[in-house]
Amino acid sequence: MNKTTQKIKRMLALGVVVTIIINTVIAATSVNAANIIISANSKIVTDNTALSANNKIEAENYDYINIATVENNTKPPSPYEDTEGATRKLVNTKIGSYASYNNIDFSSGTSVFTARYSAKGSDASGTIEVWLDCNINNDLTLSGGNLVTTLSTSDTDLINGFTYRTAYNNLITPISGVHNVYLIFKPDNNKKYTCDLNWFYFSKELSDIRVDSSTKIDYSIGESFHSYEDVTIRATYMDGTSGYEYIGREDVTGYNSLEQRIGEKLTVSIRNVTTDYMVNINNELLSIEKPKELTGIKNGTQKKVKELGLPERVKISTISGIQEAEVEWNMPSTEYDPNVKAAQNFTIIGSVILPLLCDG
């Protein structure tokens, strides 16, 4: 036994959580002080700060992991295959895989487990079991603990046009106190994986939801909608407390940015509780075509738009394409004087009247 191993054993015996870094690879020790187990896919962190169960927990921020791995999401965002901010995700969720998240604080009360995942039906579907306070055995299997809920991970491949889905299930019994949470992945018999997991959190029975004032309401034609960036949901729970809820793209319906419109109604649905809010689809102005310079105007020509040959409409470029817009010429402000017989150079200022919902 080397000195490092002896030191770690003493620290574990005192209840100190340690992190071992070997050649920049994070390895892990079991929580059993009598044995030290190194796993390339595992880690134990030193931060013992309790995390609120009601806050979103990113799946890759585990404390201990077995078999499953973390993968960067290299797929570009698309309005049809929404990754919902999944820049990193938990993958390789084969039989026997699990991840633990230590010191999760349930003191505010919880009764619902919610997770955001994706599952390609050809090779992934199954169940996520949620356990509390398991023991990690020497062979990296789990024992003990309490099962609090299960979540089915059915096929999300292009369900409603999205590859990620937010799913939930009620807890068997409400949870309180601080616990270590274990997510155990169990693929269906004919599948290799359970799912790719983005995030999860715990919540309570909803009474009401509303859209927070910080929510984005102005969009341009053709702009994509991203619920995780654009929408903030305030919730009131059945116990009278309040908090925030997290949603996915498929939880919001009614968005259509193909044409201009004022007051497009969107509906947010979370666990069968709904709320509506309005957004505007604006036509963003990109440029205005400059009118040609006027030359050859005869002395004495009346100081009027038509007589001077000024255009009543000009072409403008918007995010939705080229269109025409009316021009309002400020004739009184021009220095042109029809009574002056000498040559004159002058500028006439015009204002473009933007079409409805054209933002410029």
C-alpha positions in Angstrom: 0.0 0.0 0.0 1.5 3.3 -1.0 1.4 6.6 1.0 -1.2 8.1 -1.2 -3.6 5.2 -0.7 -2.9 5.3 3.1 -3.7 9.0 3.2 -6.9 8.6 1.2 -8.1 5.8 3.5 -7.5 8.0 6.5 -9.4 10.9 4.9 -12.3 8.6 3.9 -12.4 7.2 7.5 -12.8 10.8 8.7 -15.7 11.3 6.3 -13.8 13.6 4.0 -14.7 13.4 0.3 -11.7 13.5 -2.0 -10.9 13.9 -5.7 -8.1 12.0 -7.3 -6.6 13.3 -10.6 -4.2 11.0 -12.4 -2.8 12.2 -15.7 -5.7 14.7 -15.9 -8.2 11.8 -15.8 -10.6 12.1 -13.0 -10.9 8.9 -11.1 -13.0 7.9 -8.2 -12.9 6.2 -4.8 -15.7 4.2 -3.4 -17.3 5.5 -0.2 -16.1 2.3 1.6 -13.0 3.3 3.5 -11.7 -0.2 3.5 -11.4 -0.4 -0.3 -10.4 2.1 -3.0 -11.8 1.5 -6.4 -10.6 3.4 -9.5 -12.9 3.8 -12.4 -12.1 5.9 -15.5 -15.8 6.8 -15.9 -16.3 7.9 -12.3 -15.5 10.8 -10.0 -16.2 12.1 -6.6 -16.2 15.8 -6.0 -15.1 17.8 -2.9 -18.0 20.2 -2.9 -20.4 19.3 -0.2 -22.7 22.3 -0.7 -26.3 21.1 -0.8 -28.1 21.8 -4.1 -31.8 22.6 -4.2 -33.8 19.8 -5.7 -36.1 22.4 -7.3 -33.4 23.8 -9.5 -32.5 22.3 -12.8 -29.6 19.9 -12.5 -27.5 19.3 -15.6 -27.0 15.6 -16.1 -23.3 15.9 -16.8 -22.8 17.5 -13.3 -22.8 14.2 -11.6 -20.8 13.2 -8.5 -20.3 9.5 -9.4 -21.0 7.7 -12.7 -20.7 4.2 -13.9 -20.6 3.0 -17.5 -22.5 6.1 -18.8 -20.4 8.9 -20.3 -20.7 12.6 -21.1 -20.8 13.8 -24.7 -20.7 17.2 -26.3 -23.6 18.0 -28.5 -22.2 18.8 -31.9 -25.5 18.9 -33.7 -26.3 22.5 -34.8 -29.6 23.9 -33.4 -32.6 23.6 -35.6 -36.3 24.7 -35.3 -37.2 21.1 -36.2 -34.8 19.2 -34.0 -34.5 21.2 -30.9 -31.5 20.5 -28.6 -32.8 23.0 -26.0 -29.4 24.0 -24.9 -28.0 20.5 -24.6 -24.4 21.4 -25.2 -23.4 18.5 -23.0 -25.4 15.4 -22.2 -25.2 12.0 -20.5 -25.0 9.2 -23.0 -24.1 5.5 -23.2 -26.8 4.7 -20.7 -26.5 0.9 -21.1 -27.7 -1.8 -18.7 -25.9 -1.4 -15.4 -25.2 2.3 -15.9 -26.1 4.9 -13.2 -25.1 8.4 -12.0 -25.3 9.9 -8.6 -25.9 13.5 -7.5 -24.9 14.2 -3.9 -26.3 16.5 -1.3 -29.6 17.4 -3.0 -31.8 19.4 -0.7 -35.5 18.5 -0.7 -36.4 20.8 2.3 -38.9 22.8 0.3 -40.9 19.7 -0.5 -41.2 17.7 -3.7 -43.7 15.4 -5.3 -42.8 15.3 -9.0 -39.7 14.3 -11.0 -39.1 15.9 -14.4 -36.4 15.1 -16.9 -35.4 16.2 -20.4 -34.1 13.5 -22.6 -33.9 12.2 -26.1 -34.3 8.6 -27.3 -33.8 7.3 -30.8 -36.4 4.5 -31.1 -34.2 2.2 -33.2 -31.7 1.6 -30.3 -32.9 3.5 -27.2 -35.9 3.4 -24.8 -36.4 2.1 -21.3 -36.8 3.4 -17.8 -34.9 5.8 -15.5 -35.3 4.7 -11.9 -34.8 7.4 -9.3 -33.3 6.2 -6.0 -32.1 7.9 -2.8 -29.1 7.1 -0.6 -27.8 3.9 -2.3 -24.6 2.1 -1.4 -21.9 1.7 -4.0 -20.4 -1.8 -3.7 -16.9 -2.9 -4.4 -17.9 -4.2 -7.8 -19.6 -0.8 -8.6 -23.1 -2.3 -8.3 -25.6 -0.5 -6.1 -27.4 -1.8 -3.0 -29.8 -0.4 -0.5 -31.5 2.9 -0.9 -35.1 3.8 -1.6 -36.9 3.9 -4.9 -38.9 7.1 -5.2 -40.1 7.0 -8.8 -39.6 5.7 -12.4 -39.7 7.5 -15.7 -40.3 5.9 -19.0 -38.1 7.1 -21.9 -40.1 6.4 -25.0 -39.0 7.2 -28.5 -38.6 11.0 -29.1 -37.2 10.7 -32.7 -39.0 13.6 -34.4 -42.0 13.5 -32.0 -43.8 16.7 -32.9 -40.7 17.6 -34.8 -38.4 17.6 -31.8 -35.7 15.1 -30.7 -35.8 16.2 -27.0 -38.7 15.8 -24.8 -39.6 16.9 -21.2 -41.3 14.1 -19.3 -42.4 13.7 -15.6 -43.8 11.3 -13.1 -45.1 11.7 -9.6 -43.0 10.5 -6.7 -44.1 7.4 -4.7 -44.0 9.5 -1.5 -43.0 13.1 -1.0 -39.3 13.7 -0.1 -37.8 16.0 2.5 -34.3 16.6 3.9 -30.9 16.3 2.1 -30.2 13.1 0.1 -27.9 11.6 -2.5 -29.9 11.0 -5.7 -29.1 8.0 -8.0 -30.4 7.7 -11.5 -30.3 4.1 -12.7 -30.7 3.5 -16.4 -32.5 0.4 -17.6 -32.9 -0.1 -21.3 -35.8 -2.1 -22.7 -35.0 -5.7 -23.5 -34.6 -5.1 -27.2 -32.7 -1.8 -26.8 -29.0 -1.0 -26.2 -29.5 2.4 -24.4 -32.1 4.1 -22.2 -31.8 7.6 -23.5 -29.5 10.7 -23.7 -30.2 12.8 -20.6 -30.0 16.6 -20.7 -31.3 17.7 -17.3 -33.7 16.9 -14.5 -35.2 18.5 -11.4 -37.9 17.9 -8.7 -41.0 20.0 -8.3 -44.4 20.0 -6.6 -48.1 19.8 -7.6 -49.0 22.8 -9.7 -51.8 25.2 -9.0 -51.1 27.8 -11.6 -48.4 29.0 -14.0 -47.7 32.4 -15.6 -45.2 33.8 -18.0 -42.7 36.1 -16.3 -42.3 39.7 -17.5 -38.7 38.9 -18.6 -40.0 36.6 -21.3 -39.2 37.5 -24.9 -42.2 38.7 -26.9 -40.7 40.3 -30.1 -39.5 38.1 -32.9 -38.5 38.6 -36.5 -40.0 36.8 -39.5 -38.3 33.4 -39.8 -36.7 33.6 -36.3 -36.5 30.3 -34.4 -38.2 29.9 -31.0 -36.1 28.6 -28.1 -38.0 28.0 -25.0 -35.0 27.5 -22.7 -33.7 31.0 -23.7 -36.9 32.9 -24.4 -39.5 31.9 -21.8 -39.4 32.1 -18.0 -42.3 30.4 -16.2 -43.4 31.4 -12.7 -45.4 28.7 -10.8 -47.7 28.6 -7.9 -47.9 25.3 -6.1 -50.8 23.6 -4.3 -49.1 24.2 -1.0 -49.2 28.0 -1.6 -45.5 28.4 -2.3 -44.1 29.7 -5.6 -41.1 29.0 -7.8 -39.9 28.5 -11.4 -40.6 25.7 -13.8 -38.5 24.5 -16.8 -39.9 23.7 -20.2 -39.0 22.3 -23.6 -39.8 23.5 -27.0 -42.7 21.1 -27.4 -44.3 22.5 -24.3 -45.1 25.7 -26.2 -47.6 25.7 -29.1 -48.9 28.3 -31.5 -45.6 29.8 -32.6 -45.4 30.6 -36.4 -42.9 33.1 -37.6 -43.6 32.7 -41.3 -45.5 36.0 -41.6 -46.0 39.3 -39.8 -48.6 39.4 -37.1 -49.4 41.3 -33.9 -50.5 39.5 -30.8 -49.8 35.9 -31.8 -51.1 33.7 -29.0 -48.7 31.1 -27.6 -49.8 28.4 -25.1 -47.5 26.9 -22.5 -48.5 23.6 -20.9 -46.7 22.1 -17.9 -48.1 19.0 -16.3 -51.6 19.7 -17.6 -51.6 23.3 -16.4 -51.7 25.9 -19.1 -51.2 29.6 -19.6 -51.3 31.9 -22.7 -49.2 34.9 -23.7 -48.8 37.1 -26.8 -45.8 37.7 -29.0 -45.3 39.8 -32.1 -43.7 38.7 -35.4 -41.9 41.7 -36.7 -40.6 42.4 -40.2 -37.0 43.7 -39.5 -35.8 46.5 -41.9 -32.4 45.8 -43.4 -31.9 48.6 -45.9 -33.7 51.3 -48.0 -33.0 51.9 -51.7 -31.7 55.4 -52.2 -33.7 57.3 -54.8 -31.9 58.6 -57.9 -30.6 62.2 -57.9 -33.0 64.6 -59.8 -31.4 66.6 -62.5 -32.7 68.8 -65.4 -35.5 70.4 -63.3 -36.6 73.6 -65.1 -36.6 76.9 -63.3 -40.0 77.8 -61.9 -41.1 74.2 -61.4 -43.6 74.0 -58.6 -42.4 73.0 -55.2 -44.5 69.8 -55.1 -43.7 66.1 -55.0 -45.2 65.1 -58.3 -43.9 68.2 -60.2 -40.3 67.7 -59.0 -40.5 64.0 -60.0 -40.0 62.7 -56.5 -40.9 59.0 -56.0 -44.0 58.3 -53.9 -42.7 54.8 -53.0 -39.2 53.3 -52.6 -38.0 49.7 -52.3 -37.0 48.5 -48.9 -35.2 45.3 -47.9 -36.6 43.4 -44.9 -35.8 40.1 -43.3 -38.8 38.7 -45.2 -37.6 40.0 -48.6 -37.9 43.1 -50.9 -41.1 45.2 -50.8 -42.2 48.8 -51.4 -43.0 51.5 -48.8 -44.5 54.9 -49.0 -42.3 58.0 -48.7 -43.4 61.2 -47.0 -41.3 64.2 -48.4 -40.7 67.2 -46.2 -41.3 69.9 -48.8 -41.4 72.9 -46.5 -37.9 72.2 -45.2 -36.2 72.2 -48.6 -34.2 75.3 -49.8 -35.5 75.1 -53.3 -37.1 78.4 -54.4 -39.2 78.2 -57.7 -38.8 82.0 -58.0 -35.0 81.9 -58.3 -33.9 81.8 -61.9 -30.3 80.8 -61.3 -29.2 77.2 -60.9 -29.9 75.6 -57.6 -28.6 72.6 -55.6 -30.8 71.4 -52.9 -31.7 68.4 -50.7 -35.2 67.2 -50.0 -35.6 65.1 -46.8 -38.0 62.2 -47.0 -39.3 59.7 -44.4 -40.1 56.1 -45.3 -43.4 54.9 -43.8 -42.6 51.3 -42.8 -45.2 48.6 -43.4 -47.1 47.2 -40.5 -44.8 45.4 -38.0 -41.7 46.4 -39.9 -39.1 47.2 -37.2 -36.5 49.7 -38.3 
